[in-house]
Amino acid sequence: MRGILYFILLVSLVSRAQTDYKFIDKHSDDVSCLAFSPDNTHIVSGGWDSKLIVYSNDSLYVIQQELKDFHGAVKSIAFSRDGYKMLAGGQEGKLAIYGFNDLSSWDIVGLDSFLNINNSQINKLIYGPGMRTIFIAGDDGNFITYDLTKKKILKVVTKRPISAACVSIDRRSYFIANEGSATITQYDVFGKVLRTYEGHLDNVTDILVTPNRKYLISSSKDRTIKIWNLQNGKVENTIIQHTWAVTDIELDPFGVYLVSCGLDGGVGLFSVETGDKLMFEVLPKHKCNAIAISPDLTKIAVAASMDGSESSGFYIIPTKLKARNIKLPKRYFADKKEKELYESIYEEHKEDKVEKTEVKPKPVKTPSSKEKKESKSSSEVILKKSKQVEIRMD
């Protein structure tokens, strides 16, 4: 029995060594979603072990916080563009809204609220580009728009569980793929079908829209990634690099670069405009199911599980792209109450910081000429006394 365990450990170490990339294995079950914070300071992972883990995005990847707010797999994470809010949801069906690095909590992440506005597993969360709305796609077939300011819900109802979804930057079009379907349907905000995109040969696994509203990008179990022209609905490029199902795709914040991962262990980096391959790595004996690219473009985080191994986590793969400066939009407040609360917390935090760092200097008294004279004569007396001390050693 011991010999078998040693063999499994040896195989695991050899396979890890073949990748030659940093592996962060802090989950007890597969990682199902990944995200970099918009300011590039943290990485957040969600897993089938019901945990959300926040890491420092540096060379050490130290755990900054571990959240256990869910009962069931965490399936999706989304950040607001200003980086101060984070969404998470999954099997349980509840949506958690967190404050992120916003002084509302002593921790990096503080729970703002839970929303129970859908009745089934959450498969995809999207934070609207204007930061006023959030979007939820679930197993009940509903695509929900929730207005954070007005607290209102708008639904687009479909007949089957939603496996992939995205929103155009102007929020006028929703793109949805249902479970078991190779077709993508474009809806307006009221649920009217505007167009269908047909071309994949198997289930669609993810959908993205570029910020410039020029391209729709989709991945599929048919091993391909398609880049569609949104004006005419036709395929511009088909990327064929993976040898098994493509499980996840992600864009950088400007929509210039695309990353992908698949069940073949493949991790790809591509140009959106041309579809050209910039990098493609294969993690031996691994299956990859979630991917994210850092806002500064320097690294890719990819969730991977290895056959026969109990460790679960994600790899960090350098891109060799030139680092890009990050500039975030001004903080958005959903309502006046939230803004006032933040301002009061900020002032308290500022005062506490001043009290801790401020050291009051002791007042320095300038001696008068009389005090100087008395001090001098006093020292002379002490010196004279010291000369009268006799020390004997018999």
Backbone hydrogen bonds, N-H to C=O, Kabsch-Sander energy under -0.5 kcal/mol:
donor,donor_aa,acceptor,acceptor_aa,energy
5,L,1,M,-2.0
6,Y,2,R,-2.3
7,F,3,G,-1.9
8,I,4,I,-2.4
9,L,5,L,-2.4
10,L,6,Y,-2.4
11,V,7,F,-2.6
12,S,8,I,-2.3
13,L,9,L,-2.5
14,V,10,L,-2.5
15,S,11,V,-2.5
16,R,12,S,-2.2
17,A,13,L,-2.3
18,Q,14,V,-1.8
19,T,15,S,-0.9
19,T,16,R,-0.6
20,D,16,R,-1.3
22,K,316,I,-0.7
24,I,314,F,-2.9
25,D,23,F,-0.7
26,K,24,I,-0.6
27,H,312,S,-1.3
32,S,46,G,-2.4
33,C,46,G,-1.7
35,A,44,V,-1.9
37,S,42,H,-2.5
40,N,37,S,-2.5
43,I,55,Y,-1.8
44,V,35,A,-3.1
45,S,53,I,-2.3
46,G,33,C,-2.4
47,G,51,K,-1.7
48,W,30,D,-2.7
50,S,47,G,-1.2
52,L,67,L,-2.1
53,I,45,S,-2.6
54,V,65,Q,-3.1
55,Y,43,I,-3.0
56,S,62,V,-2.3
57,N,41,T,-2.7
58,D,56,S,-1.4
64,Q,54,V,-3.3
65,Q,54,V,-1.5
67,L,52,L,-3.5
70,F,50,S,-0.7
72,G,70,F,-0.5
74,V,47,G,-2.2
75,K,73,A,-0.7
75,K,89,G,-1.8
76,S,89,G,-2.0
78,A,87,L,-1.8
80,S,85,K,-2.2
83,G,80,S,-1.5
86,M,98,Y,-2.1
87,L,78,A,-3.5
88,A,96,A,-1.6
89,G,76,S,-1.7
90,G,94,K,-0.5
91,Q,73,A,-2.3
93,G,90,G,-1.4
95,L,115,L,-2.6
96,A,88,A,-2.9
96,A,94,K,-0.5
97,I,113,S,-2.8
98,Y,86,M,-3.0
98,Y,96,A,-0.5
99,G,110,G,-3.5
100,F,84,Y,-2.6
101,N,99,G,-0.5
101,N,108,I,-3.5
110,G,99,G,-2.4
112,D,97,I,-2.8
113,S,97,I,-1.7
115,L,95,L,-2.9
117,I,115,L,-0.6
122,I,90,G,-2.7
123,N,121,Q,-0.5
123,N,137,A,-2.8
124,K,137,A,-1.7
126,I,135,F,-2.3
128,G,126,I,-0.7
128,G,133,T,-2.6
131,M,128,G,-1.9
134,I,146,Y,-2.1
135,F,126,I,-2.8
136,I,144,I,-2.3
137,A,124,K,-2.5
138,G,142,N,-1.3
139,D,121,Q,-2.2
141,G,138,G,-1.4
143,F,156,V,-2.7
144,I,136,I,-2.9
144,I,142,N,-0.6
145,T,154,L,-3.3
146,Y,134,I,-2.8
146,Y,144,I,-0.5
147,D,145,T,-0.5
147,D,152,K,-2.7
148,L,132,R,-2.8
148,L,146,Y,-0.7
149,T,132,R,-0.5
151,K,147,D,-1.8
152,K,147,D,-0.6
154,L,145,T,-2.4
156,V,143,F,-2.2
157,V,155,K,-0.5
158,T,141,G,-2.2
158,T,156,V,-0.5
162,I,138,G,-2.3
163,S,161,P,-0.6
163,S,177,A,-2.1
164,A,177,A,-1.7
166,C,175,F,-1.8
168,S,173,S,-2.3
171,R,168,S,-2.1
174,Y,187,Y,-2.4
175,F,166,C,-2.6
176,I,174,Y,-0.5
176,I,185,T,-2.6
177,A,164,A,-2.7
179,E,161,P,-3.5
181,S,178,N,-1.8
184,I,197,Y,-2.1
185,T,176,I,-2.8
186,Q,195,R,-3.4
187,Y,174,Y,-3.1
187,Y,185,T,-0.5
188,D,192,K,-2.0
191,G,188,D,-1.9
194,L,186,Q,-3.6
195,R,186,Q,-1.3
197,Y,184,I,-3.1
198,E,196,T,-0.6
200,H,182,A,-0.7
204,V,181,S,-2.2
205,T,219,S,-2.4
206,D,219,S,-1.0
208,L,217,I,-2.6
210,T,215,Y,-2.3
213,R,210,T,-2.2
216,L,228,W,-1.9
217,I,208,L,-3.1
218,S,226,K,-2.4
219,S,206,D,-2.2
220,S,224,T,-1.4
221,K,203,N,-2.6
223,R,220,S,-1.2
225,I,239,I,-1.7
226,K,218,S,-2.5
227,I,237,N,-3.0
228,W,216,L,-3.6
228,W,226,K,-0.6
229,N,234,K,-3.5
230,L,214,K,-2.2
230,L,228,W,-0.6
233,G,229,N,-2.2
236,E,227,I,-3.3
237,N,227,I,-1.6
239,I,225,I,-3.5
240,I,238,T,-0.6
241,Q,239,I,-0.6
242,H,223,R,-0.6
246,V,220,S,-2.2
247,T,245,A,-0.6
247,T,261,C,-1.6
248,D,261,C,-1.4
250,E,259,V,-2.0
252,D,257,Y,-1.7
255,G,252,D,-1.9
258,L,270,F,-2.4
259,V,250,E,-2.8
260,S,268,G,-1.9
261,C,248,D,-1.9
262,G,266,G,-1.2
263,L,245,A,-2.4
265,G,262,G,-1.7
267,V,281,E,-3.1
268,G,260,S,-2.3
269,L,279,M,-2.7
270,F,258,L,-2.9
271,S,276,D,-2.3
272,V,256,V,-2.3
275,G,271,S,-2.1
278,L,269,L,-3.2
279,M,269,L,-1.7
281,E,267,V,-2.7
283,L,265,G,-2.8
286,H,283,L,-1.6
287,K,305,S,-2.6
288,C,262,G,-2.2
289,N,303,A,-1.5
290,A,303,A,-0.8
292,A,301,A,-2.0
294,S,299,K,-2.7
297,L,294,S,-2.2
300,I,317,I,-2.6
301,A,292,A,-2.7
302,V,300,I,-0.5
302,V,315,Y,-2.1
303,A,290,A,-2.6
304,A,313,G,-1.6
305,S,287,K,-2.3
307,D,285,K,-1.8
309,S,306,M,-2.0
312,S,27,H,-0.9
313,G,304,A,-0.9
314,F,24,I,-1.8
315,Y,302,V,-2.7
316,I,22,K,-2.1
317,I,300,I,-2.9
317,I,315,Y,-0.5
319,T,298,T,-2.1
320,K,298,T,-0.6
324,R,296,D,-1.7
327,K,325,N,-0.5
339,K,335,D,-1.6
340,E,336,K,-2.5
341,L,337,K,-2.2
342,Y,338,E,-2.2
343,E,339,K,-2.4
344,S,340,E,-2.0
345,I,341,L,-2.2
346,Y,342,Y,-2.9
347,E,343,E,-2.0
348,E,344,S,-2.0
349,H,345,I,-2.6
350,K,346,Y,-2.4
351,E,347,E,-2.4
352,D,348,E,-2.5
353,K,349,H,-2.1
354,V,350,K,-1.9
355,E,351,E,-2.4
356,K,352,D,-1.9
357,T,353,K,-1.8
358,E,354,V,-2.5
360,K,358,E,-0.5
365,K,363,P,-0.6
366,T,364,V,-0.5
372,K,368,S,-2.2
373,K,369,S,-1.9
374,E,370,K,-2.5
375,S,371,E,-2.4
376,K,372,K,-2.0
377,S,373,K,-2.4
378,S,374,E,-2.1
379,S,375,S,-1.8
380,E,376,K,-1.7
381,V,377,S,-1.9
382,I,378,S,-1.8
383,L,379,S,-1.9
384,K,380,E,-2.1
385,K,381,V,-2.2
386,S,382,I,-2.0
387,K,383,L,-1.1
388,Q,384,K,-0.7
388,Q,385,K,-0.9
389,V,386,S,-0.7
392,R,390,E,-0.5
